[in-house]
Amino acid sequence: MRNLTIGTPDEVPKAEREGVYAPAKEKLIGDSVANEPKNWRTSGDPKTWAEQWANEILPIAREAHTRVRFEHVHREEKDGHVFAKGEAHEIGTGYLDWSTAVVGDELHKAGWRLAELLQKVL
């Protein structure tokens, strides 16, 4: 079991964040635009797409919750914003690799889906 670090972006100085994130962001954008994702197209009326996408993600969300155990979750407030804070513990191994791949795939599909949705409605 491995502890997963979950922090807020304001815990790392902005210049340091940008130095780490900027190159990764550029690569992500370039790769996403150049390569069409698998299974991104949505059938039917665009008015039904949001529900289709929500239904599509439910099994992934269920799997995510089987891979992580949350402990000591409590309410906190900072700068007028209320949020839950606690510890996330990986059950077994592989959550970080699995979730990184899932998030990458979902963001990739989301970009292409947004572009198609805008083309249909504008």
Secondary structure, 3 states (H helix, E strand, C coil): CCEECCCCHHHCCHHHHHHHHHHHHHHHHHHHHHCCCCCCCCCCCHHHHHHHHHHHHHHHHHHHHHHEEEEEEEEEEECCEEEEEEEEEECCCCHHHHHHHHHHHHHHHHHHHHHHHHHHHC
